[in-house]
Amino acid sequence: MTTPIYEELKFMWHRLVTALALTGLIAGFPLNIEAQTYKIWPLGNSITEGEGSTAFNGYRKPLYNKLKDYVNQQNEGVDINFVGTRSNGDFVDPQHDGWAGQKTSFIRSNAQSWLNSLTAQGEIPDFVLFHIGTNDISAKRGVQFIIEDIDATLDIIWNNGVNIKIFLCGIIPRLDSLANKVSPLNSEIWSLVDRRRNQEGKAIYYVDQYNEFINHNNWENDYMVNNGTDNLHPNNTGYDAMANRFKGVVTQHLVPGTTPVELVTFSGFARDFSIDLTWRTATESNNLGFYVEHSFADGPFTDVDFLEGHGTTVEEHVYTFEFATTQSGLHKFRLRQVDNDGTINYSPEITVVVQPPNRIALHQNYPNPFRPGFSISNGTKIPFELQNSARVTINIYNISGQLVKSLSSQSFDAGLHELNWDGRNNHGLQASSGIYFVKLQSGAGIVSKSLQLIR
């Protein structure tokens, strides 16, 4: 006969044995957990292949080593494997699909064939590291065609695995006469990522390799081959910098339970004396916060404020910041996101153009009330002020909204001006006593004031 106490002790014993078995601490109950291997597909052109680096290792060798060190330190049962149909480099896992000299159209045309080969080998990627567009700029292709090719390639990849995560790069800077074409392309790549991620819910992330370079002093010599003939490819140090940027994004997706700081929108809107900045995060991990950096007229970036982050969260958060300014011209902003451990990531730059204010001011007439014939001006003075030269129309209306007198329809220089109304209408007849409205209209807007005429 068993007692309730016996049954309770028996139940607790079984729970203890089960727990010890799950941790592998009891002989005969080994814990056999197979490591989850993430297959990573480097995809692109000669920068992915590694031109300019030792043994064509490119960013792939330093990234492989950094990721292996990371997963070993985390001890989370995770491993990595680079996949691809090509092989370059003197390290243990040099597979990739980096095709020298090729444009986005080539990648688009051949992506399915490469994926078929990977499928046959059981190596459909979990992650795709996609850096492409340098050769398209060299060929002076239109940005819209580059984006169309990239967009179509994304669909080809996801048709082979809806959960494949794509890390699409803002491409690195270049040192030739086409250097100014890189930022416009990167802005469109950012917009593409935003659309596919935010509107369609796709697993795609922006990797800002561009700012990884230009935020380093003397990147032109420290990070690039820059030997007089090659002004497109990184050297070993530059490829290591690319690996660092990839690592910062990819590792957030290697260990279950971690989420990156996913910036899905960042925009600015100019007002009269301020610029409103807004950005939105989908998720955050160990996010200390954001430094707002500002540059005016292509000058250096400086910190203007710090906004505290939300630590680790899978909820969406919206941040806003008002930047006060009276300077018209080109303003640039970027966010320097800082983790609790000091790790730094930069957002793409945004540009806001502040136009010179075209303000108009209509001052109160004097005298007011006025009686025609009883002042030096035989009427009333109507002062108005323009910040910039403009064509101005000034009319007088009665309280019924009917036009009484057209005072002006001409251009005036910037500054203070005055017009006189003698109390007569457009037919030269005396207007009756009452309340009237003077309305000033220009390209900057419409302003009005009331005045009183007494007979």
SULNORQUI-V322889 format. One record per residue. N is the residue number from 0. RES is the residue in one letter. PSI is psi in radians with two decimals (NA if undefined). OMEGA is omega in whole degrees, -180 to 180 (999 if undefined). Layout:
n={N/N}
res={RES/RES}
psi={PSI/PSI}
omega={OMEGA/OMEGA}
//
This chain:
n={0/1/2/3/4/5/6/7/8/9/10/11/12/13/14/15/16/17/18/19/20/21/22/23/24/25/26/27/28/29/30/31/32/33/34/35/36/37/38/39/40/41/42/43/44/45/46/47/48/49/50/51/52/53/54/55/56/57/58/59/60/61/62/63/64/65/66/67/68/69/70/71/72/73/74/75/76/77/78/79/80/81/82/83/84/85/86/87/88/89/90/91/92/93/94/95/96/97/98/99/100/101/102/103/104/105/106/107/108/109/110/111/112/113/114/115/116/117/118/119/120/121/122/123/124/125/126/127/128/129/130/131/132/133/134/135/136/137/138/139/140/141/142/143/144/145/146/147/148/149/150/151/152/153/154/155/156/157/158/159/160/161/162/163/164/165/166/167/168/169/170/171/172/173/174/175/176/177/178/179/180/181/182/183/184/185/186/187/188/189/190/191/192/193/194/195/196/197/198/199/200/201/202/203/204/205/206/207/208/209/210/211/212/213/214/215/216/217/218/219/220/221/222/223/224/225/226/227/228/229/230/231/232/233/234/235/236/237/238/239/240/241/242/243/244/245/246/247/248/249/250/251/252/253/254/255/256/257/258/259/260/261/262/263/264/265/266/267/268/269/270/271/272/273/274/275/276/277/278/279/280/281/282/283/284/285/286/287/288/289/290/291/292/293/294/295/296/297/298/299/300/301/302/303/304/305/306/307/308/309/310/311/312/313/314/315/316/317/318/319/320/321/322/323/324/325/326/327/328/329/330/331/332/333/334/335/336/337/338/339/340/341/342/343/344/345/346/347/348/349/350/351/352/353/354/355/356/357/358/359/360/361/362/363/364/365/366/367/368/369/370/371/372/373/374/375/376/377/378/379/380/381/382/383/384/385/386/387/388/389/390/391/392/393/394/395/396/397/398/399/400/401/402/403/404/405/406/407/408/409/410/411/412/413/414/415/416/417/418/419/420/421/422/423/424/425/426/427/428/429/430/431/432/433/434/435/436/437/438/439/440/441/442/443/444/445/446/447/448/449/450/451/452/453/454}
res={M/T/T/P/I/Y/E/E/L/K/F/M/W/H/R/L/V/T/A/L/A/L/T/G/L/I/A/G/F/P/L/N/I/E/A/Q/T/Y/K/I/W/P/L/G/N/S/I/T/E/G/E/G/S/T/A/F/N/G/Y/R/K/P/L/Y/N/K/L/K/D/Y/V/N/Q/Q/N/E/G/V/D/I/N/F/V/G/T/R/S/N/G/D/F/V/D/P/Q/H/D/G/W/A/G/Q/K/T/S/F/I/R/S/N/A/Q/S/W/L/N/S/L/T/A/Q/G/E/I/P/D/F/V/L/F/H/I/G/T/N/D/I/S/A/K/R/G/V/Q/F/I/I/E/D/I/D/A/T/L/D/I/I/W/N/N/G/V/N/I/K/I/F/L/C/G/I/I/P/R/L/D/S/L/A/N/K/V/S/P/L/N/S/E/I/W/S/L/V/D/R/R/R/N/Q/E/G/K/A/I/Y/Y/V/D/Q/Y/N/E/F/I/N/H/N/N/W/E/N/D/Y/M/V/N/N/G/T/D/N/L/H/P/N/N/T/G/Y/D/A/M/A/N/R/F/K/G/V/V/T/Q/H/L/V/P/G/T/T/P/V/E/L/V/T/F/S/G/F/A/R/D/F/S/I/D/L/T/W/R/T/A/T/E/S/N/N/L/G/F/Y/V/E/H/S/F/A/D/G/P/F/T/D/V/D/F/L/E/G/H/G/T/T/V/E/E/H/V/Y/T/F/E/F/A/T/T/Q/S/G/L/H/K/F/R/L/R/Q/V/D/N/D/G/T/I/N/Y/S/P/E/I/T/V/V/V/Q/P/P/N/R/I/A/L/H/Q/N/Y/P/N/P/F/R/P/G/F/S/I/S/N/G/T/K/I/P/F/E/L/Q/N/S/A/R/V/T/I/N/I/Y/N/I/S/G/Q/L/V/K/S/L/S/S/Q/S/F/D/A/G/L/H/E/L/N/W/D/G/R/N/N/H/G/L/Q/A/S/S/G/I/Y/F/V/K/L/Q/S/G/A/G/I/V/S/K/S/L/Q/L/I/R}
psi={2.29/2.67/2.83/-0.62/-0.72/-0.79/-0.67/-0.75/-0.68/-0.74/-0.75/-0.64/-0.77/-0.67/-0.70/-0.78/-0.74/-0.76/-0.76/-0.63/-0.71/-0.45/0.01/0.37/-0.13/2.19/2.45/-0.17/1.05/2.57/1.82/1.63/2.07/2.30/2.43/2.08/2.10/2.15/2.17/2.22/1.79/2.17/2.34/-2.48/-2.48/-0.42/-0.63/-0.66/-0.61/0.36/2.37/-0.11/2.89/2.23/0.40/0.63/-0.54/-2.58/-0.23/-0.76/-0.90/-0.61/-0.76/-0.81/-0.71/-0.72/-0.69/-0.76/-0.71/-0.88/-0.54/-0.68/-0.63/-0.53/0.85/0.30/0.68/2.47/2.93/2.71/2.08/2.41/2.83/3.00/-0.06/2.92/2.10/2.46/2.83/0.60/3.08/-0.28/1.19/0.31/2.60/3.09/1.26/2.11/1.88/2.39/-0.03/2.68/3.11/-0.56/-0.61/-0.76/-0.77/-0.74/-0.46/-0.10/-0.75/-0.68/-0.76/-0.71/-0.59/-0.74/-0.73/-0.67/-0.75/-0.49/0.06/0.55/0.67/2.23/2.64/-0.65/2.52/2.17/1.90/1.84/1.96/2.61/-0.30/-0.81/-0.49/-0.71/-0.73/-0.62/0.01/0.69/2.60/2.51/-0.65/-0.58/-0.63/-0.81/-0.67/-0.74/-0.78/-0.78/-0.78/-0.64/-0.67/-0.78/-0.67/-0.76/-0.84/-0.42/-0.33/-0.07/1.83/-0.36/0.11/2.28/2.24/2.20/1.69/2.25/2.50/2.08/2.77/2.76/2.94/2.95/0.27/-2.93/-0.19/0.26/-0.57/-0.05/-0.19/-0.84/-0.77/-0.68/-0.76/-0.61/-0.69/-0.60/-0.75/-0.77/-0.65/-0.80/-0.75/-0.78/-0.85/-0.60/-0.87/-0.71/-0.51/-0.12/0.42/2.70/1.39/2.49/2.49/2.25/1.95/1.36/-0.46/-0.92/-0.41/-0.58/-1.01/-0.28/-0.04/2.18/2.33/0.60/-0.51/-0.65/-0.58/-0.57/-0.30/2.69/-0.92/0.95/0.26/-0.42/-0.58/1.89/0.37/-0.46/2.53/2.79/-2.99/-0.69/-0.69/-0.71/-0.60/-0.64/-0.72/-0.72/-0.69/-0.74/-0.74/-0.78/-0.75/-0.51/-0.81/-0.70/-0.41/-0.30/0.04/-0.70/2.13/2.46/-0.18/2.56/2.44/2.92/1.81/1.81/1.98/-0.41/2.61/2.04/2.83/2.57/2.20/2.32/-2.99/-0.87/0.48/2.89/2.17/2.12/2.44/2.33/2.72/2.36/2.48/-0.72/2.79/2.56/2.05/0.67/1.90/-0.74/-2.93/2.22/2.26/2.12/2.50/2.48/2.36/2.32/0.77/0.40/-3.09/2.69/2.42/2.65/2.37/-0.37/2.93/2.28/2.22/2.41/-3.03/0.42/-2.11/2.13/2.59/0.15/2.66/2.44/2.49/2.30/2.48/2.60/2.33/2.09/1.97/2.33/2.57/0.11/2.15/2.61/-2.75/2.04/2.32/2.54/2.63/2.82/2.32/1.75/2.31/2.23/2.92/-0.43/0.10/-0.09/2.39/2.39/2.52/2.50/2.89/2.69/2.56/2.65/2.31/2.18/2.13/2.04/2.61/2.32/2.33/1.18/2.56/2.55/2.27/1.98/2.86/2.40/2.78/2.46/2.82/2.09/2.84/2.67/1.96/2.37/-0.13/0.35/2.86/-0.64/-0.06/0.70/-2.48/2.50/2.38/1.74/2.51/2.79/2.38/2.34/-0.49/2.75/2.48/2.77/2.27/2.38/2.23/2.15/2.73/2.31/2.64/3.13/-0.21/-0.01/0.17/2.44/2.24/-0.83/2.29/1.98/-0.60/2.57/1.38/3.05/2.48/2.59/2.89/2.51/-2.94/2.34/2.83/2.48/2.70/2.38/2.18/0.13/0.18/2.71/-3.01/-0.27/0.07/0.10/2.64/2.28/2.59/2.87/2.60/-3.03/2.33/2.88/2.31/2.26/2.21/2.25/2.33/-3.09/-0.32/-0.15/-2.91/2.33/2.68/2.76/2.74/2.69/2.85/2.26/2.33/2.31/NA}
omega={180/179/177/180/179/-179/179/179/179/180/-180/179/179/178/180/180/180/-180/179/179/-179/178/176/-175/179/178/-178/176/-177/178/-178/178/180/-179/175/-179/177/180/-173/-176/173/-173/178/-178/-172/177/173/178/176/179/-178/-178/177/176/-178/177/179/176/-170/-180/178/179/179/-179/180/-180/178/178/-178/-176/177/179/-179/179/-176/-179/-177/175/-179/179/175/-179/179/-179/179/-178/174/174/-178/176/-166/-173/-168/-176/-179/167/173/-172/-175/175/-174/-178/-179/-180/178/178/180/-176/-172/-175/-177/178/179/179/175/179/179/178/-180/180/-178/-174/173/-173/168/-179/173/175/-166/176/-173/175/-178/-179/176/177/179/180/179/175/178/-178/-177/180/177/-178/178/179/180/-179/179/178/177/-180/178/180/-177/175/178/179/-172/-177/178/178/-177/178/-174/-171/154/-167/-177/178/179/-171/-178/-176/180/-177/-177/179/-174/-177/177/177/-180/177/179/176/177/180/178/178/180/-179/-177/-179/-170/-177/-175/176/-179/179/-179/-173/-179/179/-171/178/-179/-179/174/-180/-169/177/177/178/179/179/-177/-180/-177/-171/-174/175/170/-177/-179/178/180/179/-177/-168/175/167/-178/-180/178/177/177/176/176/180/178/-179/176/-178/-178/-180/-173/-176/177/-176/-179/-175/-180/176/178/179/-179/168/-175/179/-174/174/174/-174/178/-179/-177/171/-175/-176/178/174/180/177/178/172/-174/176/176/178/177/177/179/-175/175/178/-175/166/175/180/-175/174/178/176/178/174/-179/176/175/178/177/177/177/177/-177/179/-177/176/177/-178/174/178/178/177/180/179/177/179/178/180/-179/178/172/-177/173/-179/-173/177/176/179/169/179/173/-177/-176/174/179/179/178/178/-175/172/-180/172/168/176/169/-179/177/179/178/179/175/-179/179/-172/174/179/176/-178/-179/178/177/-8/178/-2/178/178/-179/180/-178/175/-178/-177/-176/-180/179/178/178/-179/174/-173/179/176/176/178/-176/172/-172/172/179/-179/175/-180/173/-174/176/180/-180/179/179/-175/172/-176/-175/169/-174/180/177/174/175/178/-177/-179/177/171/-179/172/-176/177/179/180/-177/179/179/-180/180/175/-178/177/177/179/178/179/174/-178/177/-179/175/179/-180/179/-178/174/-179/175/178/175/-177/178/180/176/999}
//
